[in-house]
Amino acid sequence: MWNKKDYAIELRGLLLEQNQQLILGPLDWQIPLGSFNILYGPLSNAKSVLLAFLHGQLPATKGEGRILDFDLSHLDDLQRSAVRRRVALLSLKQPLLPQQKMQEQLDLLLLATDWSSKSQRQHRIDQLLHFFQLDALRFNPLGQLPPFQRLLYRLVRALLNHPQVLLLDEPTAELNEIDAQGFFKLLQAYASSQDCTVIYSTHRRPAKTKLAFELYYCEAGKIEKRLELPPNY
């Protein structure tokens, strides 16, 4: 039996392969609803493959998993589409349209996901751009945004449909240390205000904040819970 009351994600005996090579597992994992979780460790494919599985993009080799109301072991195309409405993935591999302006692109994305009311679309866009301090850049082409603001745009794009779970795959890989810390603080502030469950994959030390988060270390195909980051990490 799944415990949907307390956990957003549950994995049991999960094995994940890539190119017929085992890269993660066996994994038993429970992620509480509304929690902020940092999945850290050396750069590898394991963290990315796990997030892709949680987003409904890849099948498991063995074991079972659940995210929200969805059994990840038995997804059809309709369910996979529903997963992606309620579970957002931010990855730097997702393409941007450099000539498109931020306001126009966000409005088109909402229109494509059945936001028929123009006023409601605009309210949602205004809400997010204000929170992430992007108001002044809404009519700038995406290709002209500095790296930090470009990443914030990616985050706004991921949050448009009020996802209940947000997955982030090495989001700050292209940022300097100061901007990476600033991004982490803004993300954590937003997630705590919305009761959104977050898995934040990174190889960098996260910023110190007053808000709580859980730590998980990923290496050599295993994930272990840690109480704190090692001093030299």
N, C-alpha and C positions, 0 to 999 in steps of 0.2 A: 504493500500500500504506500502511496505517495503522501507526504505531509504538505499539502498545498497551503495550509493555514499559516505555517511558520517559514516556509522556504520558497524562494523564487526558482531555485535550481537544485536538482538532485541527480547525482550520477552514481551508478552502481556497477562495479566491475568493468568500467569503460576501458576499451582498448582502441587506439587510433593509429592508423598506418598511413604512410605516404610513400608512394613508389614501392609498395610491398615491403616496406621496412617499418617495424614498430617504432613509433616515436613518442608515444605517451601511454602510460598505464601499466598495470591495471589501476584504475582510479575510482575511489569512492569519495564523493564531495557533496557537501550541502552548503548552499549560500542563502543566508536568511533574507527575508523580504526587507527591502529598504536599506540594506547594508552597503557600505563602500569597501571594496576589496581590491587590494593591490597584488597583482601577480607579477613578481619580479624574478630576475635571474639573467644569465647570459643570453645574448642574442641567439635565437634558435627558431626553428620552424614549429616547435612543439606548442608554444603559446598561441601562435597564429592559427594553427590547425584546430586547437581546442575552441577558440573563439568562432572559427568558421563552423564547427560542428554545432555550437550553441545557437548560431544564427540560422541553422537549418540548411547550410550549404553543402555539408559533407556527411556521409553515413558513418556510423561506427563500425569497426571491425568486429567488435564483440561487446557485450554488456548493454546497458540501457541508460536512458537519460530523460529528464523532464525539465522543461523551462515554462514557467507559468502553467497554463492549462494544456500544454502540448507535449505529447510523447514523441521525443526526437528520434526514437527508433522506428516509428511508423508514420512518416509524414507523406501525404500526397501533395500534389501541386497547390491545391486550394489551401491546405493547412500551412504549407511553406510560405505562401503569400501572407497569410494571417500572422504567422510568426514575425515576419519582417515589419508588420505594422506596429507590433507591440514590443519588439526587441530591435533596437538600433545598433548598428555596427559602424564605428568610425575607424577607417583605415586609410593610410596615406596612399594606398594603391588605387583607391577610388578616384576616377578622373574628375577634373574640373574643366569647365568651359571658360578659357581665359578671357574671351571677348564679352562674355555675358556679365551684366551688372548684377550685383548682389540682390537688390530688390526684385528685379525681374525673374531671376533664377528661383528664388525662394517662393515667389508667387506661383510660378509654373509648377513647382514641385507640390505645393499644396493643392493646386487645381487638379493635378494628376492623381491625387489621393482623395478625391471626392469632397474637397472643401468647396462647395458651390457658392457660398456667400462671400462676396468680395470684401465686405466689412469684417467678417470673421477672419478671413485670411490676413487682412492688413493688421488686425489687432494682434494676431499671433506673431506675425513678423516683427511688429513694433515691440512687443513684449520681450522677445528674445534679443533683438538688436540693442535694446536699451540695457538689458541685464549684462550683456557681454561687451558693452561700450563700443558698439559698432555703428551707432546712429549716423555719425558724420560720414561714413564710408559706404552707405547703402547704394549710392549711384555710381560707385567706382567699379570699373571692370575687375573681375576676379584676378586676372593676370597681373594687375598693378598693385595688388595688396602686398604689404610686407609679410614675411613668414608667420609672425605671431598672429596678425589679423586674419591671414588666410586659414590658419588652423582654427581660430575662433569661428570663422564662417563654416568650416566643416562641422564643427560642433553644433552650431545653430541648425544646420541642415539635418543633422542626425536627430535633433530634438523636436523638429517641427510637429510631429504627430503625437506628442506627449508619450513617448515610450515608457513602459514600466521597467524595462531593463536596458541598460546602456553598456555596450561592450566597446572598449577602446584598445586598438592594436598598435602599440608603440607610437602613440600620437605625437610625442615631442621629439622624435628622432631628428628632425630638421631644425630644431630650435637651439639657441644658446641656453646656458644654464639659468640665467635670470628669467628669460621668457618662459622656459619650461616650468620654473617654480610658479610664475604668475598664472600660467594656464591651469596648473594643478589646483591652485587655491580657488580660482573662479569656478572650475568644474565641481569641486567639492562643495562649495557654497551653494551652487545651483541644485545639486543632487540632494543635499540635506533639506533644502526648502521644498522639494517636490516629492520626497519619499521615494526616490528612484533608486533601484538596485544597480550598482555599478561594479563592473570588473575592469580594472585598469591595468593593462599589460605594459611593462616597462623594463628597461635595463638600467634606468637611472634612479638615483635616490630621490624620493618624493619630497616636496616641501614640508616643513614643520607647520602644522596648523593646530588649532584648538579642537577641531572636529575629529571624531574617532574614525579609525579604519582598521580593517583586518589585513594581515600580511600573509602571503603564501609564496614560498620559494619554489621555483621550477627549474630543475636541472636533471639531465640524464633520464628523461622520461618519467620523472616522479614530481609530485607536488606535495610539499609539506607546509603545515602551518607554523609560523614563527611569531614569537612575542615581540620581537624588535629587529630592526635592521642591524647587521653586523657593523662595527665601527668603521671599517675600511671600505664599506660598500659605496 
